[in-house]
Amino acid sequence: MIHNTIMPDQDNARPLAKKEWSPLLQELAGWKVLNGKRLRKEWAFESFLEAIAFIDRVAWLAEEEWHHPDIFLYNYRYVQITLSTHAIDGLSKKDFILATKID
């Protein structure tokens, strides 16, 4: 399991290479890496309110981690989350940690 033991300046100074993020991706169900720089997953909910409640829970997790994803709500009940470490323009361990917590 991926654990949140990474200090912001320590392990996130450069984007993870494919050989580094590939094993981490295998631990996550339904997440995909886009262009080697973004981690994305989509969910479908029964209602708009369920989708919004999920977004709210993700927002609280993200704030606790101080790592904020892009969240997209579409067709009233579908949510897409994209994780990336903007400061390094790529993937860091923090992206995988937050993905694990979101799941």
N, C-alpha and C positions, 0 to 999 in steps of 0.2 A: 504494500500500500504506500502511496505517496504521502509524505508527512510534511507539515509546515514548519521546517526547521531552518529555512533559508533566510538569511539576512538580506535586505534589499541591495546592498552594495557588494555583497560577497559573491553570490552565484548568478547574478543577473547583469553582469557587465557586458556580456555578449550573447547573441542569440544562440540557442541550442542548435547543433548540427543534427541532420537527420538520424545519424547513428545514436544520438543522445535522446532525441524525442520519440523515436520509433518504439522503443520498449515501453516508454511511459504511455504512449497511445494505446498499446495493447491492453493496458489495465483499465481502459475506459470504454464503456459500452455506448456505441452510437455516435461518438465524437469523430470528426474528420479534420485532418490538417489540410489547409488550403495554401497553396503556393509556398509551403514550408514556413509560413509566417503567421498563420492564424489557425485557431482551434475553434471548431463550430459544431453546434448540435441544435436540433429542432425538436420541439414538443408540440403535441396537439392536445387540447383540453376540451372538456365537454361544454364549457361555457366561457363567456367573456370574464366573468367574475373569478372563475378558477384560474384563468390565465393571468389575471391581474394579481391574484393572491400569490401565485408562483413568482411573478416578477418582484413582488414586494419581499418575499423570502430571499430571493437572490440578491436583491439590493442590500439587505441587512448583512448577508454573508460577505458580499463584496466590500462593504464598508468596514467590517471587522478585519478583513484581510488587507485593507487599503490597496485593493487591486480591482479596478472597475471595468467590467465588460461592456461591450456594445450589446444592447438589448433591443430587439425588434419585435413588435407585436403586429400581426397582420391577419386579415380576414377574421377579425374579432376574437379568435380563440387559438391561434397558432403563435408560438414564441420561438424566436431564433436568438441564440446567444453566441457571440463571437468573442473569444479571448485572445489577447495579444499583449505583449509588453511594449508599449508605445515608445518608451525611452530607448529601446535597443532595436526597434523596428523588426521584431521577430518574437519567437517563442522563448519563454523562460520556464524554469521549474514552477514558478508561482502560477503560471497559467494552468498547469496540470494539477496543482494543488487545489486551486479554486474549482476546476472542473470536477474533481473528486468530491468536493464538498457540496457542489450544486447537485450532483447525482444523489 
